[in-house]
């Protein structure tokens, strides 16, 4: 099963190359689940999170929420990745709608859309 868009998932990004974000970490699913289910391969587009805050205005910080993140987390919009669903270790509660809108706006800026 492919997690829905806006779901927070715990993923394993190892191995990495160069300056890619790596390790076990939370990430936000930004691709629609129905798109991934219609593809030949189970690929999901995610944006990793980090607990480091105060990076710059490009990187929104999402706040903790019930059954979800337990501390403020920065969305690394410059580290967007397509991953195989095998990298997903667990699925957490979806981001609140307001937080997801902030993530979408940051992605539009980062990708020039």
C-alpha positions in Angstrom: 0.0 0.0 0.0 1.3 3.4 -0.9 0.8 6.1 1.8 -1.4 9.0 1.0 0.0 12.4 0.0 0.8 14.4 3.2 1.5 11.3 5.2 4.6 11.4 7.4 6.6 8.2 7.0 9.8 6.9 8.6 12.3 6.0 5.8 15.8 4.6 5.4 17.7 6.8 3.0 21.0 4.8 3.1 23.1 4.4 1.1 23.7 8.0 0.1 26.1 9.8 -2.2 27.8 13.1 -1.5 25.6 15.7 0.3 22.3 13.7 0.1 20.3 13.5 3.3 20.7 10.0 4.7 19.8 7.7 7.5 16.6 6.7 9.2 14.4 9.8 9.4 10.9 11.1 8.9 9.7 12.4 5.6 6.6 13.8 4.0 5.0 12.0 1.1 4.3 14.6 -1.6 3.2 12.4 -4.5 -0.4 11.4 -4.8 -0.9 7.7 -3.7 -3.1 7.0 -6.7 -0.3 8.0 -9.0 2.1 5.6 -7.4 -0.4 2.8 -7.4 -0.9 3.3 -11.2 2.9 3.2 -12.0 4.8 0.2 -13.2 7.0 0.5 -10.1 6.0 1.5 -6.5 7.9 4.8 -6.4 6.9 7.5 -3.9 8.2 11.1 -3.9 9.1 12.3 -0.4 10.7 15.3 1.3 13.0 14.4 4.2 12.7 16.2 7.6 15.5 17.1 10.0 15.3 18.2 13.7 17.7 21.0 13.0 15.7 24.3 12.8 16.5 27.9 11.8 18.1 27.0 8.4 16.5 29.8 6.3 13.1 31.0 5.2 13.3 28.5 2.3 12.9 25.6 4.7 9.5 25.6 6.6 9.4 24.2 10.1 6.4 21.9 10.8 5.2 21.8 14.4 4.5 18.7 16.5 1.0 17.3 16.3 -1.1 14.5 17.9 0.0 11.0 16.8 2.6 12.6 14.5 5.8 14.5 14.9 7.0 14.9 18.5 9.2 17.9 17.9 9.5 20.8 15.4 11.0 19.5 12.2 12.5 21.3 9.2 11.3 20.3 5.7 14.4 19.9 3.5 12.7 21.0 0.2 16.1 20.9 -1.6 16.4 17.2 -0.8 13.2 16.0 -2.6 13.6 12.3 -3.6 11.8 9.6 -5.4 12.1 6.4 -3.4 11.0 2.8 -3.7 8.3 2.0 -1.2 10.7 -0.6 0.3 12.5 2.3 2.0 9.4 3.1 4.0 9.7 1.5 7.5 6.4 2.9 9.0 3.6 5.4 8.4 2.6 8.1 10.8 -0.5 10.3 10.9 -0.8 12.8 8.0 0.3 16.4 8.5 -2.4 18.8 9.4 -3.8 20.6 6.3 -2.3 24.0 7.2 1.2 22.5 7.6 0.9 20.7 4.2 -0.1 24.0 2.5 3.1 25.5 3.9 5.1 22.5 2.6 3.5 22.9 -0.9 4.3 26.6 -1.0 8.0 25.9 -0.1 8.2 23.2 -2.8 6.8 25.7 -5.4 9.5 28.2 -4.5 12.3 25.6 -4.4 11.2 24.1 -7.7 10.4 27.4 -9.4 6.8 26.4 -10.0 
